[in-house]
């Protein structure tokens, strides 16, 4: 049975699918495109879609991506070990930008390159649900990595920082780091990406009261701040990152800034807060410092 007939068989015989696992089936381009019909037909119930190692390329990926928007319950999609390039990445990025319920998108071992990474970086700015975007072994160099870093940590202004993506926790497997370094990615930038992703993960960790906080939080005023407020103070104390600042109770802002100032110096606090486009907040924090 050729790949096209296989795709038609899926469309005709599938029942109410919650999990569709076709890993290693090598369904190819034609059946990959036909598979979009199955995805659309079961869009209300389909939760996971595994298409790893199926010789899918840009055309089939673009077709499938156009149908993923019909899936109201889809949480995980795996396109790993295929031939997805920049065009397929653009189609998937458009899907992600619409903020679907998807939490995990795996593209490990494809060829999206820097242009694909840049498209995903743009999409992350409007996505608040995706937790994992696995882009390891995708021919990404420094340009793509920089775009991804700015998606989760845009330091062009403090306002832009608050508008960065705060939910993504995973981009690359540890074994992919050597490949990124070989392609010219800066080691310090990789370190920054890893740190920011770990801090994003605190959004999920702090929802569980039983979670163990990092050792370096021991000196923080945990008894006087709620968990949400503490998350902001932790971030500020490490690098004066204000992307979570708006979540803090206004009455706690002076205490938080005073604590941070004791670590990084009052002069730096004046400088950074003075460049944030929030005059009302600025006038309040002057008294604290």
Buried (B, 14 or more C-beta within 10 A) or exposed (E): EEBBEBBBEBBEEBEEBEEBEBEEBEBBBBBBBBBBBBBBBBBEBBBBBBBBBBBBBBBBBBBBBBBBBBBEBBBBBBBBBBBBBBBBBBBBBBBBBEEBEBBBBBBBBBBBBBBBBBBBBBBBBEBEEBBBBBBBBBBBBBBBBBBBBBBBBBBEEBBBBBEBBBBBBBBBEEEBBEBBEEBEBBEEBBEBBBBBBEBBBBBEBBEEEEEEBEEEBEEBEBEEBEBBBBBBBBBBBBBBBBBBBEEBEEEBBBBBBBBBBEEBEBEEBBEBBEEBEBEEBBEBBBEBB
